[in-house]
Amino acid sequence: MAEYIIHSGDTLSAIAHRLGVSLAGLEAANPQITDPNRIFPGQIVTVPGSAPATGPRYVVHAGDTLSAIANRFGVSLGALKSANPQIANPNQIFPGQVIAVPGSPPAAGPQYVVQPGDTLTAISTRFGVGLAALEAANPQITDPNRIFPGQIVTVPGSAPAAGPQYVVQHGDTLTAIGTRFAATVAELEAANPQITNANQIFTGQIVTIATAISYVRHNIWTLDDIDHWHPTIYAYARGVQVLIDRTKANQMDPIGWQYQSDIHGTTVNPDNFRNQCQHFCWFFLPWHRMYLEWFERIIRAAIQDLDDVDDATKLTWALPYWNYSSDDAARRRLPKAFLDLTLPDGVTPNPLWVAGRNLNDGSALPQADVDLTAALAPTDFAGTNGFAGGRTGFSHAGEDPGSAMGPLEGTPHGAVHVDVGGLMGSFNTAALDPIFWLHHANIDRLWEVWRGMPGHVNTNESAWLSGVTFHFHDENAATLTETVQEVLDTAAQLNYSYEDTSTPVPAPVEADMAFPPAPQGPPELVGASQNAVALTGESTTVTFDIAAPAGPLAAPAANPVSRASLRLEDVTSAAPVGVTYRVYLDAPGGVPALDDAHYVGVAAFFGIEQTTAPDNEHGGMRLAFDITRQYRQLTAEGRWNDQLSVTFVPQRVEPPATPIELPGELASAPQQPGTARVGRVSVFLQ
């Protein structure tokens, strides 16, 4: 196929029209272009159709004609036409077209596009090769004193890798090229061994754009089992320190540690880039995926100049995930590298260790707080009982009246935030704890797990796919925007995958836990508490009346109940609530049953102080639990009568047999339960 070098102002559509090919054909011939609306001057694209002859090549310039080119290179016009069957109209050629010029073929190797003012002597000096060697590599040049801008010559040296190519433009650097094409400097260097000095590239040099590495996000426990300071973990610690140092130099550096945290939440002059995290809504998962995407790239770029990070790690580094959903308490503890006070040298403070966590003494997350049964159960994607949360617009702290927390956002997401505590316990500080990013990588992975289960698909609603645009900075601090539709395929769109996305729930449990299809009718309130319920860290039971349905469900034979929900409405607290609660439902009478049959789920109130803020007109957190199984059981037993009891049992982290001893000033304070005021506990049937 023929080639064309993109110029400023070009679009794929314009190129296709100019060269007489279809846009679809042009896109298909260039799979390296993942976004057809994002191409760059200097990029070499393949043009479908007849291929020019092999041999010397020349890049058409403004004002060129085939006659002038033939005359310049001392070949006949007929021979030039014959060598370029891709040119349908000899009277119409375009700047950027790469054509064949009959003559002796140059040697294989790195290539360079001659620039105005060039001489072979200057080119040989620039690239550090002998003039005689340069002449020998280019037998098509019959007069060494006569070369032309646009002529493509071979420069002796190590051959670049095969792959998409790019002509270096004035002012380019490898870092800038890497950013443009989503490649690291290390990747570009590996693909272009002819570049002996990464800080010195030249306008006109043709480089290979490294075929993107498919990054793999590994379970940190897989890495920890090899070495708790595995190179990937060590590189993360060093990258975090680079970002911390950037913040020390400039508090507003967008690729510094504090600013990256402020993207999630801040009270200091928020803007389109900061205080943007999406919660209690269907944007929770994709927004955090975008957030991780750019943070991962920022860390990967930050480690490229570190002498103590090996080249292989620089090339392949990806953010690990913290898979804490395990029966083994050891897997529910913080990874060991996050518990060390120093780096492996025993001297340098470890940036992965932060004070104030509940787990710094070796405590483990409660098993119920990381159970995935309820999180992966919904078949509906969005809505009050949907996997992803409520259908909303922008929703940082539940401002949208349609806001609703999806079960994954509640448990394990919110529960882990609460259990880790310290910085992780609040929107505005959570991302200052390095474990935040591994926690959210796991939540992102669980989205992929859910998608892989039978009957589970993302919604195709345009309001979700493109209704809200989000703003970020890339690894070079350049601004950019993204919508949900750009981040749905981790492999094809974002170039990463997870070590393991298999379903972690046993098949029999998976079959039992599936939600019924979404009911057609609206939910009907059949009972609610009359007074607010205060949760203060003690077991608390509330009992309230249940009425028979009065709407369509009043005729159960014709309209049987297909879904029952328990809701905690208008939950408020001015400060973080530092414990989670196991929730149980039973018919009243005697001691409330706290067994598996009556277990509803975990209530975690991460972010409650933001939803309670005075400027949040829809203030208060809202949680919903599917209780269809309990409803059917109590109905079958004849115990779904005129009253129900809901019991809240506080959970704290599980202490280790032998706690890690920390100096007094570093030891964590006991978990503070605070007070969560539940405005109403209610039951709905559909």
MOBEL-V194529 format. One record per residue. RES is the residue in one letter. D_FIRST is the distance of its C-alpha to the first C-alpha in Angstrom with 2 decimals. Layout:
res	d_first
RES	D_FIRST
RES	D_FIRST
//
This chain:
res	d_first
M	0.00
A	3.78
E	6.73
Y	10.18
I	13.50
I	15.91
H	19.24
S	22.65
G	23.28
D	19.75
T	19.32
L	16.40
S	18.19
A	18.49
I	14.87
A	13.92
H	16.77
R	16.05
L	12.52
G	13.70
V	12.05
S	14.31
L	15.37
A	15.43
G	11.84
L	10.91
E	13.50
A	12.48
A	8.99
N	11.19
P	14.27
Q	15.54
I	16.66
T	19.84
D	21.42
P	19.41
N	22.33
R	22.11
I	19.41
F	20.29
P	19.97
G	18.11
Q	15.74
I	12.11
V	9.90
T	6.33
V	5.92
P	5.65
G	5.81
S	5.76
A	4.10
P	7.16
A	9.89
T	10.93
G	13.86
P	15.26
R	13.48
Y	15.17
V	15.18
V	16.56
H	20.03
A	22.41
G	24.09
D	21.56
T	21.12
L	19.28
S	22.81
A	23.81
I	20.83
A	21.49
N	25.15
R	24.65
F	22.87
G	25.05
V	22.58
S	22.99
L	21.34
G	20.55
A	18.81
L	16.73
K	15.78
S	14.99
A	12.70
N	10.58
P	10.28
Q	8.15
I	11.62
A	13.78
N	16.92
P	17.63
N	20.44
Q	18.47
I	16.27
F	16.47
P	17.48
G	14.88
Q	11.96
V	10.66
I	10.97
A	11.79
V	15.53
P	17.08
G	19.39
S	20.32
P	17.73
P	19.03
A	20.24
A	18.46
G	19.75
P	19.97
Q	18.47
Y	20.09
V	19.47
V	22.56
Q	24.85
P	27.57
G	30.57
D	28.88
T	30.15
L	29.22
T	32.65
A	32.12
I	28.75
S	30.38
T	33.33
R	31.30
F	29.48
G	32.53
V	31.30
G	33.08
L	32.25
A	32.35
A	29.90
L	27.47
E	27.89
A	27.49
A	24.16
N	22.85
P	24.02
Q	21.82
I	24.48
T	27.30
D	29.65
P	29.92
N	31.80
R	29.09
I	25.90
F	24.21
P	23.13
G	19.36
Q	19.06
I	17.34
V	19.78
T	20.37
V	23.53
P	25.34
G	25.89
S	24.98
A	21.29
P	20.04
A	18.99
A	15.49
G	14.37
P	13.43
Q	14.27
Y	16.63
V	18.24
V	21.98
Q	23.83
H	27.45
G	29.88
D	27.56
T	29.02
L	27.66
T	29.91
A	28.52
I	24.88
G	25.97
T	27.74
R	24.84
F	22.52
A	25.36
A	25.46
T	28.60
V	29.16
A	29.83
E	26.46
L	24.70
E	26.99
A	26.33
A	22.53
N	23.11
P	25.92
Q	25.36
I	27.12
T	30.73
N	32.34
A	31.07
N	33.12
Q	31.49
I	27.89
F	26.85
T	25.08
G	21.78
Q	21.50
I	18.14
V	19.09
T	17.73
I	18.79
A	20.64
T	19.65
A	22.66
I	25.66
S	27.16
Y	30.67
V	33.67
R	36.91
H	39.68
N	43.21
I	45.35
W	47.86
T	45.33
L	44.93
D	48.67
D	49.55
I	47.78
D	49.23
H	50.47
W	48.92
H	45.62
P	43.03
T	41.31
I	44.71
Y	45.73
A	42.54
Y	43.25
A	46.77
R	45.63
G	43.03
V	45.77
Q	47.96
V	45.34
L	45.27
I	49.09
D	49.29
R	47.01
T	49.44
K	52.36
A	50.82
N	49.86
Q	51.03
M	48.42
D	45.38
P	42.92
I	41.54
G	45.08
W	47.09
Q	49.48
Y	46.93
Q	44.79
S	47.98
D	48.86
I	45.67
H	47.37
G	50.78
T	53.00
T	55.95
V	55.13
N	53.64
P	50.83
D	47.87
N	44.50
F	43.45
R	46.72
N	49.01
Q	46.14
C	46.38
Q	46.36
H	49.18
F	51.05
C	48.12
W	44.80
F	42.97
F	44.66
L	41.95
P	38.75
W	40.33
H	41.35
R	37.89
M	36.50
Y	39.39
L	38.68
E	34.94
W	35.61
F	38.66
E	36.79
R	34.15
I	37.03
I	38.77
R	35.67
A	35.13
A	38.88
I	39.07
Q	36.37
D	38.99
L	41.74
D	42.79
D	44.51
V	41.43
D	39.38
D	35.67
A	34.79
T	36.63
K	35.04
L	31.59
T	32.42
W	35.38
A	35.82
L	38.96
P	41.27
Y	43.12
W	46.87
N	47.57
Y	51.30
S	51.80
S	53.82
D	57.28
D	57.49
A	59.08
A	57.47
R	54.03
R	55.50
R	56.50
L	54.47
P	52.19
K	54.14
A	52.11
F	53.21
L	56.84
D	56.96
L	58.55
T	56.69
L	53.43
P	53.63
D	55.29
G	58.34
V	58.71
T	55.85
P	56.37
N	53.90
P	51.99
L	51.41
W	55.18
V	56.68
A	60.29
G	61.67
R	59.77
N	61.90
L	60.05
N	60.59
D	63.56
G	61.52
S	62.27
A	59.95
L	58.54
P	60.64
Q	59.02
A	59.40
D	57.41
V	54.28
D	54.65
L	51.55
T	53.15
A	53.67
A	50.50
L	48.21
A	50.37
P	49.39
T	47.10
D	47.05
F	44.56
A	46.55
G	50.12
T	53.48
N	53.08
G	49.28
F	47.32
A	45.75
G	48.68
G	49.72
R	47.62
T	47.98
G	46.53
F	46.52
S	49.10
H	50.00
A	53.53
G	54.00
E	54.52
D	53.03
P	55.66
G	53.20
S	52.71
A	53.28
M	52.50
G	50.38
P	51.89
L	49.28
E	49.94
G	53.61
T	53.62
P	52.33
H	50.76
G	53.86
A	56.22
V	54.48
H	54.56
V	58.29
D	59.03
V	57.32
G	59.16
G	59.51
L	56.52
M	54.66
G	57.38
S	56.42
F	53.35
N	53.90
T	54.05
A	52.21
A	48.98
L	51.07
D	51.67
P	48.75
I	49.38
F	48.36
W	44.66
L	44.93
H	47.05
H	44.49
A	41.66
N	43.81
I	44.34
D	40.59
R	40.24
L	42.96
W	40.99
E	38.29
V	41.16
W	42.51
R	39.16
G	38.99
M	42.39
P	42.87
G	43.05
H	42.01
V	39.27
N	38.64
T	39.61
N	37.12
E	39.52
S	37.89
A	40.82
W	39.79
L	36.02
S	35.92
G	39.55
V	40.16
T	38.03
F	38.86
H	38.66
F	37.94
H	37.15
D	34.34
E	34.93
N	34.89
A	37.41
A	34.97
T	35.87
L	33.75
T	34.38
E	33.57
T	34.51
V	35.16
Q	32.05
E	29.97
V	31.83
L	32.36
D	29.99
T	30.80
A	27.94
A	24.99
Q	26.26
L	28.47
N	27.22
Y	30.61
S	32.67
Y	36.32
E	37.94
D	39.87
T	39.74
S	41.91
T	44.81
P	47.83
V	50.38
P	51.98
A	51.07
P	54.63
V	54.79
E	51.36
A	52.57
D	55.77
M	54.34
A	51.93
F	52.91
P	53.88
P	51.66
A	52.22
P	55.49
Q	55.47
G	58.60
P	59.29
P	60.97
E	64.77
L	66.84
V	69.62
G	71.06
A	70.91
S	72.94
Q	75.43
N	75.29
A	72.77
V	72.34
A	72.35
L	70.44
T	71.89
G	70.93
E	73.53
S	73.28
T	73.75
T	74.35
V	74.33
T	75.79
F	75.40
D	76.21
I	73.86
A	74.36
A	73.41
P	70.42
A	71.55
G	68.40
P	66.50
L	66.92
A	70.69
A	70.28
P	68.61
A	68.74
A	66.54
N	64.50
P	64.46
V	63.36
S	59.79
R	59.41
A	61.86
S	61.10
L	63.08
R	62.37
L	63.49
E	63.56
D	64.02
V	64.18
T	64.99
S	65.75
A	65.77
A	64.80
P	62.51
V	63.87
G	63.71
V	64.15
T	62.59
Y	64.61
R	64.48
V	65.35
Y	67.52
L	68.75
D	71.96
A	74.90
P	77.72
G	80.78
G	81.54
V	79.16
P	75.54
A	73.44
L	70.82
D	69.17
D	65.69
A	66.71
H	67.55
Y	64.78
V	62.52
G	60.27
V	60.13
A	60.77
A	59.12
F	59.52
F	56.81
G	56.45
I	59.78
E	61.00
Q	58.02
T	58.61
T	62.30
A	61.79
P	63.89
D	60.91
N	59.32
E	60.75
H	59.80
G	61.32
G	61.71
M	59.53
R	59.07
L	58.50
A	58.24
F	58.78
D	58.36
I	61.80
T	61.26
R	62.21
Q	65.40
Y	66.28
R	66.07
Q	68.04
L	70.80
T	70.97
A	71.32
E	74.07
G	75.81
R	75.47
W	73.21
N	76.27
D	77.40
Q	76.34
L	73.55
S	73.48
V	70.50
T	70.92
F	68.97
V	69.20
P	67.97
Q	65.67
R	65.49
V	63.33
E	64.51
P	66.30
P	65.69
A	68.47
T	68.30
P	67.03
I	65.19
E	67.81
L	66.76
P	68.86
G	70.75
E	68.66
L	65.46
A	66.86
S	65.67
A	68.19
P	68.98
Q	66.81
Q	68.07
P	68.08
G	68.78
T	69.63
A	67.30
R	68.99
V	67.74
G	68.63
R	68.56
V	67.90
S	67.07
V	66.17
F	64.08
L	63.65
Q	61.05
//
